[in-house]
Amino acid sequence: MFECNVCGSKEAVRKPVSQVFDVDGKPVLVENIPALVCARCGEATFDLEVGEKIRMMIHGESKPVRSIAVDVFDYA
């Protein structure tokens, strides 16, 4: 049974999300990740198998489908 780690809601929907990961100081975007998304706060939760596949994609021999430039702002 689902329970959100952020707000405690027990309602979620399964939908694909995009997430940016920091890999050795470099942002890496992974798109279309199957996730449970909290219906109240929007927090995405991944299954262990999904997390492992993401890890293998980023650190394994997979090649990115495309590269993009990212604008960087310093709030300080």
C-alpha positions as CSV (number, residue, x, y, z in Angstrom):
1,M,0.0,0.0,0.0
2,F,1.3,3.5,-0.9
3,E,2.1,6.1,1.7
4,C,3.8,9.3,0.6
5,N,7.1,9.9,2.4
6,V,6.6,13.7,2.2
7,C,2.9,14.4,3.1
8,G,1.6,11.0,4.3
9,S,-1.2,10.8,1.7
10,K,-2.3,7.3,0.7
11,E,-3.4,8.2,-2.8
12,A,-1.2,8.0,-5.8
13,V,-1.3,7.7,-9.6
14,R,1.1,5.7,-11.8
15,K,2.5,7.9,-14.5
16,P,5.8,8.6,-16.3
17,V,8.0,11.4,-14.9
18,S,11.3,13.0,-15.7
19,Q,14.0,13.4,-13.1
20,V,17.4,15.1,-13.1
21,F,20.2,13.2,-11.3
22,D,23.6,14.7,-10.3
23,V,26.3,12.3,-11.5
24,D,29.8,13.4,-10.6
25,G,28.7,17.0,-10.6
26,K,27.0,16.7,-14.0
27,P,23.2,16.9,-14.4
28,V,21.7,13.9,-16.1
29,L,18.1,13.9,-17.2
30,V,16.1,10.6,-17.4
31,E,12.7,10.9,-19.0
32,N,9.6,8.7,-19.0
33,I,10.4,6.9,-15.7
34,P,7.5,4.9,-14.5
35,A,6.6,6.2,-11.0
36,L,3.9,6.4,-8.4
37,V,3.1,10.1,-8.0
38,C,1.4,11.3,-4.8
39,A,-2.0,12.7,-5.6
40,R,-1.7,15.4,-2.9
41,C,1.9,16.8,-3.2
42,G,3.3,15.3,-6.4
43,E,6.2,13.5,-4.9
44,A,7.4,10.7,-7.3
45,T,8.4,7.3,-5.9
46,F,10.2,4.7,-7.9
47,D,10.2,0.9,-7.5
48,L,13.5,-0.8,-6.6
49,E,13.7,-2.4,-10.1
50,V,13.2,1.0,-11.7
51,G,15.9,2.6,-9.5
52,E,18.3,-0.2,-10.5
53,K,17.5,0.2,-14.2
54,I,18.2,4.0,-13.9
55,R,21.5,3.3,-12.1
56,M,22.5,0.9,-14.9
57,M,21.6,3.4,-17.6
58,I,23.6,6.2,-16.0
59,H,26.6,4.2,-14.9
60,G,26.5,1.4,-17.5
61,E,27.2,1.3,-21.2
62,S,23.9,2.9,-22.3
63,K,24.2,6.0,-24.5
64,P,22.0,9.0,-24.1
65,V,19.2,9.5,-26.7
66,R,20.2,13.1,-27.0
67,S,22.1,15.9,-25.3
68,I,20.8,19.4,-24.3
69,A,22.4,22.6,-23.1
70,V,21.3,23.8,-19.6
71,D,21.2,27.4,-18.4
72,V,22.8,27.7,-14.9
73,F,21.9,30.5,-12.4
74,D,23.6,31.2,-9.1
75,Y,21.1,32.4,-6.5
76,A,23.8,33.6,-4.1
